[in-house]
Amino acid sequence: MDPNKLPMSHNNIEEGAKIDNVENRKELPKITVQSKEQAVDLVLRSFDMKLKERFTEAGKTMGSKEYQEYLAFHGPEHSEKVERWTVKFLETVRAIDPYLVSPDTLRLAKPEARGHDLIQWAMTEQDMAMRMRARGAEEGGKDIPANVIAEANKRSIELPGAGNERASAEEIVAELRRFIDHNGTPVFNFTNESVYNDISMTLPGFNFGDFKDSSNPNNPKNPRLPKASGGTIGGPVIFQPKLTLDLSSLPEDPTKWQKTLEDENTREVSITGLAIASADLRGELASDNSEDFRQSGDAEFRETMIGIGREVENWKEIPQVRREQIAQSILGWKKSQIVFAKWQRIFFITSIDQNKVINSSSKADEIKNALFRTFGLPENDAVYKEPDETGNFGKNIKAAEEHSKSLEAVLDKYEGTRAEKITLAVKDDTQFSTLLKSIGYNL
């Protein structure tokens, strides 16, 4: 470690050093088990405990050496849900074509899904408004975002040796390698690279492009989405670059998509990687309870907007100008959840349609329709269609729209422009506190 640089905030460097390069790390003690099921159960328990100790208030209370910080979103509950939706995805495929998903595929997918967020390095310094995560799936931290590297260098903070996705995958590998049967044979049959690739599919990408032809000239972050109505969906766009291309970059005319989408068939995405990535970013949208999606979005806001979180502790003392800024952030986030949901539907359909493993099956169409049903979409759904409100995806999109409108409707009690209405609304402690509570802050 460079003695002139500080460790990244909220990170135990000694533990981090163990994770940086799993190939060179001292091998963990072996554990002999009686069955594969026992091994899976022990790994899941281990990962669940690590997530609780690292990222929950319980971990802080118990004085765990693993404790790093409380995370409103990336905690044990999220990882458990990702595992559950991953299993649903794979079981849906297996029921139609067992050749694509074996029992061992399912056994390995469970710990991969549960452990995909084991590492959450981030800079959260006191003067920072937003958490800066060291995202990355490449060996040696090659793809940690440039803005994170620049900020760390400016603050003399030493970055980890691998981004969060890669470091999580390396910890998964190290744990899985521990388990052997009574003959000394490894319980889990996999290559390190296969796990690295599966977890890399969860790496998020962002498009904040300046789309000059936007139907809303006041919003430069407004990618065009071809729809039956010929309308647009505003950005920014969140996607998974290892899984799919950024569809907002496609031509407006859907008939010109085919060549680009055909090129997507060259991607090597395992059925497990597809399942975990789908569950991670889109599982809540498949829920039959719209509160699940709303609350997950609220938790992501609170986890990301660390500056607001600190200010809310003394919310009555927040100055008027800052109240207006916070209100704009919350209302904008609520509206962005509609955009996020609509794009995730598009990415979900495309990632399944273009997956080489699924398309290798003689029952590919049957598998796709079954997955659409499992994740709350109509059969034979198409990218170009409006979301169907009879499915959970469509219902959750509609609920997000209605929730955003209900918050915006409060402003209609006041006269003036939208900005003037916000100014008047947040002067009222009752209105301001209601807005803070709407995104999950406990006042």
N, C-alpha and C positions, 0 to 999 in steps of 0.2 A: 504494500500500500504506500502511496506517495504521502510522506509525512506532512506535506504542505497542503494536502487536500482533506476535507472533512468527509466522513462517510455520508452516503445519501440519507436524507431524513427518514426516520422510522424504519431503519433497516439494521439488523444485527450483522455486522460485517463478518464476524467469525463464521456465523451460520451461512452467510452469503458466499463466502469463499469456498465452502464445502460444495455448494450447489453450482458454482460457476462452470466447472468442467467435470462432469460426472465420469468421464473416461479415466481421469487421473486421480479421482477421489479414492480414498481408502475404502475398501469394500465393507459394506455394512454386515453385521452378524447374520448368519443364515437362520432361517426359521423352518423347522420341519413340520409339515402338516399332514393330516390324514386324508384330505381330499382337496380337490380344486375349489369346491364351494367354500371350504373353511378358509382357504387362502384369500379368496375374494372378500369374504366377510371381514377378515383381519385387516386387509388393506383399506377397505372402506371405513372401518372404525378408526384406523390410524389417520387417514386423511381428514375425517370429520373432526377428530380431536385437534389436529393441527390447525384447521380453519377456525375452530372455536377459540383456541389459545391465541392465535395470531390476530384475529380480526373482530372479536366480540368483546363486549363489556365484561362478560364472564371471565375471559382470559386475563383481563386487567385486574379484576377483583381477586382472582385466585393467585395473582402474582406470578404468572407463568413467565419463564425466561423466553418463551417463544413470542410473547405479546409484542405487537408492533403498533397497532392503532385500531380503533373501531371503524369499521366500514359499513355504511348503511346498506350497500347493495352487494358487494363482492364478499359475502360471508358464507357460512355453511348452508343456509337455506337456499341461496341461489344455486350452489353447486349440487345440492340434493335434487333440485328441480331439473337441472340440466341432465343429471344422470337418469332421472325418471323419464324424461322426454326422449332421451337417447335410446333407452331400452324400448320404449313404445315404437319408435321409428324402426329399429332393427327387428323387433318381433313382428311388426307389420310386414316387412320384407320377407322374413323367414317363413311366415305363414303361407306365402305364395310361391317362393322359390328358395327352399332350404339350402340350395347349393351356394347362394350368395352370402348367407349368414349361418355359420355353424354355431354349436353350443360354445365352443371356445372363443368365437368372435364376440359373443355376448358377455362371456366371463371377463374378457380383457377390456371390453368397452366400458364396463361399469367403473372400474378404478380410473380409467382414462378420463371419463366424464367428470367423476367426482373430484379428481385432482387437477383439472385444467386451469384453475385459478389459485393454486397453492402459493404462488409468489406474486406479490403486488407491490413492487418497488415504485415509489413515487416521491417527488419533491413536494413538500407541504409546508414551506417556510412561512413564518408569521405574516410576512408582507405580501404573500401570494394570494391572488383572488381565486385561482383555480388550481386543482391538483394537476401535476404534470407527471403522467405515468411513463415509465420506461418500457413502452411496448416493444415487442420484437420477437421474431421466431427464428432468426438465423444464428448460427454458431458464432460465439465470440461477440455478440451484441452488434453485429454489422448493420442491422436495420433499426436500431434504436433511433427514433425521430431526430432529425437535425436540430429542431428547436429545443428539444430536451437536452441534447448534448451541449448546445450553446449556452443554455441557461445554467446547466451544471458547471460548466467551465467558468462562467461569469461569477458564480457563487463559490468557486473552489470546492465543489462537492464531487466526490469520486463516484462515478457511475458503476453499476454492477457489471460483471463480466458477461452477462447475457440478458436479453430482454425478458419480460415477464412470461411470455408464452413459452419461450425456449427453456427458461429456468424451471418453470412448472413441469414441463415435459421431462427434463432431466431428473427432477426429484421423483416423478412417477416411475421412471425407468429404474432408478436406484432402489426404490421400495419393492418393485415387482421382482427384481433380481434376487431378493432375499429368500424367496420361498422355494423350498425343495420338498420332494416326497421322501419316503423312508429309504429309497435307493440313492438319494442324492441327486436325482434328476430335477431340473428346474420345472416348476409347476406351470409357469406361463411361457408359451412359445411365441416369441416375437423378436423383431430386430429393433435396436435402438432407433434407427431411422424411421421405422414405421410409426412409432409413437411420436417422434418429433414431427413427422408430417401430419399426423392426425390432429395434434394440438395446434399446429400452425394454422389450420383452417379457421380457428377462432380469432385469429389476429384481425382487429378492426382496421378499416381504411375509411378515409373521409374525403369528400369532394366539396370544397368550398368555392367552386369555380364561379367566375364572374360571367353570368350569361346575359349578354347585352340585349338579346331578343326576348327577354322575359316579358310576360304579359303584365307584370307589375314592375314598372320602371324604378320604383323606390326600393325594390328588393333585389340586389344583385346576386343573391344566392338562391336562384330559382331555376333549377334544371327543368327542362321540358320533358314531360312524360306523355307519349302518345296514348290517347285513350279514345274510346268510342265517341265521346262527346267533343273531342278535339281540344280539351282543356289542358291545363298544366298542373303540376304538383310542385310546390316550392321546395327548395333544398334547405339546409345542406343534406347530402346523401351519406349514409353510413352503410358500408358494405364490408365484405370479407375478401380482400384481394387474392388470397391464396385459393379461394373457392370459386369466385366468379369475377368477371370484369365489372367495372363500374357501368351499369346499364344506362345511367343518365348521360353518358357520353355518346350513346348511339344516335343515329340520325332520327329526326322527328318522324319520318315516314317508316312505319313498321315493315313495309315490304322490302326495305333496304337492310333489315336486321339480319336476314338469313345467313349471309356469308360470314358475318362476324360471329354469330352464334354457332355456326358450324365449326369455326376455328376453336371454339371453346372445348370441343370434344377431344382436343389434344391434352387437356389437363389431366393429371394423374391424381384423382381424388378417391380415396378408399371409401367403402360404404360406411365404415366407422367414422372417418373424418367428416363425411357429409352429415351423418346423424348428429354428431357432437356440435358441429357448427350450427346446424339448424336449430337444435335444442337451445343453444346458448343465446342466440340473437332473436329467435322467433318462437320459442316455447310458450312464453306468456301470452302471445297473440293467439295461440291455439286453445287457450283456456276457455272454459264455458262460463267463467266468472270474470266480467270486465274489470272488476276491482283488482284482479291479479296484475293485469297489464298496467293499469293506472298507477298502482302502488309501486311497481318495479321502476317505472319512469320517474316517479317522485323520489324514490330512494337513490337513483342514479344522479339526479340533480343535487340532492343534499351531499352525496359523496364527492361530487365533482366541484361544486361551488363552495369551497372551504372558507372563503372570505365571508360569505353571507352567513354560513354556519356559526362563525365566531361572533358576528355582530348580533345575531338573533338572541344570543344569551342575555343581552340587555336591549331588547328590541324597542322598548319605549324611549330609549335614549338615542335611537338612530335619527340623524338629521333629516330634514325634509327632502333635500336634493337626493340624498342616498336612498331614502324610501322610494322615491320615484324610480331610481335606477333598479332597485330590487324588484319593484312591481313589474317593470318592463321585462326583466329577466324571467320572472315566474310566468307571466302571461305568454311571453315568447316561447318558453320551453313547453308549456301546455299545448300551444298550437303546433309546435314542432313534432310532438308525439303523433299527431295525425299524419304528418308527412313521413315520419319514420315508419309507421305501421303500413302505409300504402306501399312504400318502397320495399319493405321486408316481404310483403306478399309477392311482389314481382321477383325479387331475388330468390325466394323459396321455390317458386314455380320453375324458374330458369335453371337453378342449380340441380333440380331433380331431372328436368327434361334433358339436360346436357350431360348427365353423369354417365361415364363410360361403363361403369360396373352395372348399373341398372339397365342400360341399353344393350348390354351383352346378353341379357336374359330373353328367352323366347316369350316371357310373360311381362315384358317391360311396361306395356300400357296398363296392364292390370295392377302392377306394383305402383305405378305413378298415381293411378286413381285411388288406390287404397291409402297411399300416403297423404293425398289431398284430403281424404275423408278424416284420417287420423288427426291431421293438423287443422281441421276446421275449414276446408275449402270444398267447393262443389267438384264433382267428377268432371273430367275433361276441361278443367279450368284453363284459361288462356291469359297470357300476359296482357293482351290488348283490352280485355274486358274490365268494366267497372267492378269493384269488389261486390260480391254477392252477399247481401245482408242475412241470408239464411244460414251461412256458415259462421263459425266462431271468429275467423279472421275479420269478416265483414261486420259482425256485431261489435267487435272490439274497436274497430275503426269508427263506427257510428257512435259508440259510447264516448270515445275520445273527442269526437267533434262536438257532441252535446255538452260534455264537461267543459271544454274550452269556451263554448258559447255562453254557458251559464256564468262563468267568471267574467267574461267580457260584458255581459248584460248588466252587471253591477254598475259599470261606468255610465250606462244610459241614464242613471239618476241625476247625472250632472250635465251642465251646459258647457259648450265649447268644443274645441278640437279634442282628439283622443288624448294627446299629451296633457291638455288642460284638464280633462276629466280625471286622468290619473293623478295629477297634482292635487285636485280637490279630494279625491277618494282617500289617498294615503295620509291626508292630514287628520283624518278620523281614525283614532286608535282601533276602533271596532272593525272598520273596513280593512285596515292594514293587517291586523292580527288574523282576521278571517282568511286573507290571502296567504299569509305565512302558514297557517294551519292547513290550507288546501293542498300544500305540497309536502305536508308531513312533519313540520316543525312542532315540537312540543314547547308551548310557551308557559 
